[in-house]
Amino acid sequence: MASVLSYESLVHAVAGAVGSMTAMTVFFPLDTARLRLQGVVNVLLTTPLWVVNTRLKLQGAKFRNEDIIPTNYNGIIDAFHQIIRDEGILALWNGTFPSLLLVFNPAIQFMFYEGLKRQLLKKRMKLSSLDVFIIGAIAKAIATTVTYPLQTVQSILRFGHHRLNPENRTLGSLRNILYLLHQRVRRFGIMGLYKGLEAKLLQTVLTAALMFLVYEKLTAATFTVMGLKSARKR
């Protein structure tokens, strides 16, 4: 036991810790890039499923927008077959570009959550469950509102049967995203970018608020079990 707790062992332990911290600091950008790449891969793999899912959901719906062409599919396999046959295989990735841009949604959400939490902790020692729930809901509401126009365009592109400007038929390109945003504002006004926002807020805000509440409770319980002071009291 004495040899284990010797000065030489302490030197090795400190050296190992410093080496580990240095390596982590140097390669942390690569780890961040890895996480971003995982998100990109996830979007690329799941977008075809979302495209088919969106079209099947909207099948049979009556549209007031005459630029949208109705679809007629007999299930998932038939939807895949018709899309590839009539529009080409790349049509399965309609809406990929706005989906990639929407990775900023959780970033905005956590930025506002942490900012609001720090402001509250300046005035009190500890946040109540209601405090966490409310600031979590506010943070998600802001993130959803900021990114909702992109979600609107994403849904239009996923549906696919939209008569775009004849000069550029590349669905999902930045040019067509801007074109669709412009067309929607011209036809419905600025509020046209936020049609359906109320339903989206009800869907996401309560879920996010509950998630933050559970997260804070589990984090506090973990600190208690480990006998550590919560970082929230710093």
C-alpha positions in Angstrom: 0.0 0.0 0.0 2.9 2.3 0.8 4.4 1.9 -2.6 1.0 2.6 -4.2 0.7 5.9 -2.3 4.3 6.9 -2.7 5.6 10.2 -4.1 6.7 8.5 -7.3 3.1 7.2 -7.9 1.8 10.7 -7.3 4.1 12.1 -9.9 3.0 9.5 -12.4 -0.7 10.2 -11.6 -0.2 13.9 -12.1 1.7 13.5 -15.3 -1.0 11.1 -16.6 -3.7 13.6 -15.7 -1.9 16.5 -17.4 -1.2 14.4 -20.5 -4.8 13.4 -20.7 -6.0 17.0 -20.3 -3.6 18.1 -23.0 -4.7 15.4 -25.4 -8.4 16.2 -24.7 -7.8 19.9 -25.3 -5.9 19.3 -28.5 -8.3 16.8 -30.0 -11.6 18.3 -28.6 -12.4 20.0 -32.0 -12.2 16.6 -33.7 -14.6 15.2 -31.1 -17.0 18.1 -31.8 -16.6 17.5 -35.6 -17.4 13.8 -35.0 -20.7 14.7 -33.2 -21.6 17.2 -36.0 -20.8 14.5 -38.6 -23.0 12.0 -36.8 -25.9 14.5 -37.0 -25.3 15.0 -40.7 -25.2 11.2 -41.3 -28.4 10.9 -39.3 -30.1 13.5 -41.5 -28.9 11.9 -44.7 -30.1 8.4 -43.6 -33.5 9.4 -42.3 -34.6 12.1 -44.8 -36.0 9.6 -47.3 -38.2 8.1 -44.6 -39.4 11.6 -43.6 -40.1 12.5 -47.2 -42.3 9.4 -47.6 -43.9 9.9 -44.2 -44.8 13.5 -45.1 -46.4 12.6 -48.4 -48.4 9.8 -46.9 -49.7 12.0 -44.2 -50.8 14.7 -46.6 -52.3 12.3 -49.2 -55.9 13.0 -49.8 -55.7 16.5 -48.3 -57.3 19.4 -50.1 -54.9 22.3 -50.7 -55.9 25.8 -51.3 -52.5 26.5 -52.8 -52.8 25.7 -56.5 -49.1 25.3 -56.8 -49.2 22.0 -54.9 -50.0 18.9 -56.9 -51.9 16.1 -55.0 -50.3 12.6 -54.7 -51.7 9.1 -54.8 -49.7 6.3 -53.1 -50.7 2.8 -52.1 -48.4 2.5 -49.1 -44.7 3.0 -48.2 -43.2 0.8 -50.9 -45.4 2.3 -53.7 -44.5 5.8 -52.5 -40.8 5.0 -52.7 -41.4 3.4 -56.2 -43.4 6.4 -57.6 -41.0 9.0 -56.2 -37.9 7.3 -57.7 -39.8 6.6 -61.0 -41.3 10.0 -61.5 -38.9 12.4 -59.8 -35.6 10.5 -59.6 -33.9 9.0 -56.6 -32.5 12.4 -55.4 -36.1 13.4 -54.7 -36.0 11.2 -51.6 -33.6 13.7 -50.1 -35.8 16.8 -50.7 -35.5 19.1 -47.7 -32.0 17.9 -46.7 -30.5 21.3 -46.7 -33.0 23.0 -44.4 -32.8 19.8 -42.2 -29.0 20.4 -41.8 -29.6 24.0 -41.0 -32.1 23.0 -38.3 -29.4 21.5 -36.2 -29.1 25.1 -34.8 -32.5 24.6 -33.1 -31.2 22.7 -30.1 -28.1 25.0 -30.0 -30.4 28.1 -29.7 -32.5 26.3 -27.2 -29.7 25.5 -24.8 -28.1 28.9 -25.3 -31.2 30.7 -24.1 -31.9 28.1 -21.4 -28.4 28.5 -19.8 -28.6 32.3 -20.2 -32.0 32.5 -18.4 -30.8 30.0 -15.7 -27.7 32.1 -15.0 -29.8 35.2 -14.6 -32.2 33.6 -12.2 -29.3 32.1 -10.1 -28.0 35.6 -9.6 -31.1 36.4 -7.6 -31.6 33.1 -5.8 -29.5 30.2 -4.5 -31.5 27.4 -6.1 -34.1 27.0 -8.9 -37.5 25.5 -8.2 -39.1 22.9 -10.4 -41.4 25.6 -11.7 -38.5 27.9 -12.6 -36.8 25.1 -14.6 -40.0 24.2 -16.3 -40.8 27.8 -17.3 -37.3 28.7 -18.6 -37.1 25.4 -20.4 -40.4 26.2 -22.1 -39.3 29.8 -22.9 -36.0 28.6 -24.4 -37.7 26.0 -26.6 -40.4 28.5 -27.7 -37.7 31.0 -28.8 -35.7 28.3 -30.7 -38.9 27.0 -32.4 -40.1 30.4 -33.4 -36.7 31.4 -34.8 -36.3 28.3 -36.9 -39.9 27.7 -37.9 -39.7 29.3 -41.4 -37.0 26.7 -42.2 -39.3 23.9 -40.9 -42.1 25.3 -43.2 -39.8 25.2 -46.2 -38.6 21.7 -45.1 -42.1 20.4 -45.2 -42.8 21.9 -48.6 -39.7 20.4 -50.0 -40.4 17.0 -48.5 -43.8 17.0 -50.0 -42.1 17.6 -53.3 -45.1 18.2 -55.5 -44.6 21.9 -55.7 -44.3 23.9 -58.9 -41.0 25.7 -58.5 -39.5 28.4 -60.6 -38.6 26.8 -64.0 -35.1 28.2 -64.0 -33.9 26.0 -61.2 -35.5 22.6 -60.4 -32.9 21.5 -57.9 -35.1 20.9 -54.9 -33.5 21.8 -51.6 -30.8 24.1 -53.0 -30.3 27.4 -51.2 -31.7 29.3 -54.2 -35.0 27.4 -54.0 -35.2 27.7 -50.2 -35.0 31.5 -50.6 -37.4 31.3 -53.5 -40.0 29.4 -51.4 -39.6 31.9 -48.5 -40.1 34.8 -50.8 -43.1 33.2 -52.5 -44.7 32.5 -49.1 -44.2 36.0 -47.8 -45.5 37.5 -51.1 -48.6 35.4 -51.0 -49.5 35.3 -47.3 -47.4 38.1 -45.8 -44.7 37.6 -43.1 -47.1 35.6 -41.0 -47.3 33.0 -43.8 -43.9 31.8 -42.6 -45.5 30.9 -39.2 -48.7 29.1 -40.2 -49.1 26.2 -37.9 -46.7 27.6 -35.3 -49.2 27.3 -32.5 -49.5 23.5 -33.0 -45.8 23.1 -33.2 -45.3 25.1 -30.0 -47.8 22.9 -28.1 -45.9 19.8 -29.4 -42.4 20.9 -28.6 -42.5 23.4 -25.8 -44.1 21.2 -23.2 -41.9 18.3 -24.2 -38.7 20.4 -23.9 -39.8 21.9 -20.6 -40.4 18.4 -19.1 -37.1 17.3 -20.5 -35.2 20.1 -18.8 -37.0 19.5 -15.5 -36.1 15.8 -15.5 -32.6 16.6 -16.5 -32.1 19.1 -13.7 -33.6 16.7 -11.1 -31.4 13.7 -12.3 -28.3 15.9 -12.3 -29.0 17.1 -8.7 -29.7 13.6 -7.6 -26.4 12.4 -9.1 -24.5 15.2 -7.4 -26.1 14.2 -4.1 -25.3 10.5 -4.4 -21.7 11.4 -5.3 -21.5 13.8 -2.4 -20.6 16.7 -4.6 -22.0 20.2 -4.6 -24.1 21.0 -7.6 -22.5 23.2 -10.2 -25.6 25.3 -10.2 -24.7 26.8 -6.9 -21.4 28.1 -8.1 
